[in-house]
């Protein structure tokens, strides 16, 4: 049973609480959008500069679309890729790099903050783990390497 539950990487606790997805992958009865309307909506929101998670939140909150896949027949990332919108880095890796950059700036000012030195080490371990996964999946070039300079550029 424990194997199926999500756990946190750097602690001995289970994962954080989170919102639950709709229970089934079927099309909701209240949705009146066609697949073409949904794909144009996704591409338009992506061209506005929103990330894929922000597009999903906007679709859920403003348009009442809980899931894209039952309507469009494919994932939102595939719709964005076909629309010509693809980010240089995957969104979760980019978010980790932004957090690492913030921690590095904090540590430049507060050099004796040992707790955040440790949290930066853990964050960099997550970056290395995620980058290995994306290299294996082909979403990052094999020569991509994390360094403090990379975090400053994102």
N, C-alpha and C positions, 0 to 999 in steps of 0.2 A: 504494500500500500504506500509506503514512504517513497518508493521509487517513482511513483506516478505524480507525486506532489512537487510543485516547484519550490526550490530552496534558494536561499541567498548565497552568493559566491563566497564572501569573506566573513561569514558568521555561521554559528551553529543553529540558526533559527530558520523557520520557514519563510516563504516569500511575503512581501507586503500585500495588504488587502488591495483589491482592485475591482473595477466595475466588471460585471459579467456580460458576456456576449448574448445576443438573442439565442434562445435554446435550439432553434433549428436553422438549417441553411436554406429553407424554402422562402419564396417570395412573400413578403408581408401583404396582407389583404388591403391595407390602406394606401399602398403605393400606386400612383397613377402615372409614373414616369416610364417612358420607353427606354430601351437600352441606348439608343442614339442620343437622347436628351441627357442621360446620365454621363455618357462618355464625353459629350461636349462640355458639360458642367465641370467634370473633373479636369479636363484639359484647360479650360478657362481659369479655374481656380489655381491650377499648377503654374500657369503663365503669369499669374499675379504674384508669384514668388512664394506661395505657401508650400510647406513640406507635405509629404503624403499623410502624416498623422493630422496635420492641421486641416487638410482637405477633408479627411474623414470626419473630423469633429464638426466642420462647417456643414457637411452633408447631413450629418445626424441632427444637429441642432436647428439649422435653418430650413432644411428641405424634408426632414423626416425620413431620411433614408438610413436604416440601421446598418445594412451591409451592401456592398457594391457587387460582390460576386454573384448572388442570385439574380440580380437584374442584368448586369452587363455580360455575365458568363465568363469573366476573367477577373484577375486581381487588379486592384487599383494601380499597383506598380507597373503592371503590363500595359494598362491604359495610358499611363503617363509616358512610358517608354515609347509606345506607338505614336503618341502625340508629339514626340520630339523633345520631351522634357525628361532629362536624366541628370541627376546630380553627380558631381565628381566623386563624392564619398557617400556611402550609405548613411542614412539619417541617424541611426543609433551610434555609429562610430563618430560622426561629426558632433553629436551632442556630448559624447565623452571628451572629445578634443577641446570643445569650448569650456567644459568644466575644468579640465586640466590647465588650460590657459588662465582661467580665473584663479585657480589655486596657486599657480606659479607667480602671478602678479601679487597675490596676497603674501606669499612667502618672501618676495623681494623686500617688502616693507617690514614684515614681522618675521625676522630670521630665526627667532627662538621658539617659534610655534611648532613644537614637536608633534602635537596631535595632527596638525594638518600636513606635516611632512609624511606621516604614516598614511594619511588618507590619500595623498598624492601618489604614494607608492602603490596602494591598492587600486587606485584609479588607472594608473599606468599598466598594472597587471591585467586589468579588464581590457584596456586598449590592445595590448599584445595578444590576448586570447581571441578577441573579436577579429583582429586583423589576420590572424592565422586562419580563422574560419573563412573570412571573405577571400583570402588568397586561394584557399582550397576550392571554394565555389566559383572562382573566376571573376568575382565582382571587384577585386582589387588587383592591380598588376603585381606579379611576383617580386618586383624590385621595390615595392612600396615599403617604407620603413618609418616607424614612429620615432620622433625625437622631440625635444623641447622646442626646436625651431618649427617643426610641423605644427605643433599645437598653437604657436604664436601666429601662424598664417591663417588659421581657420576662423 
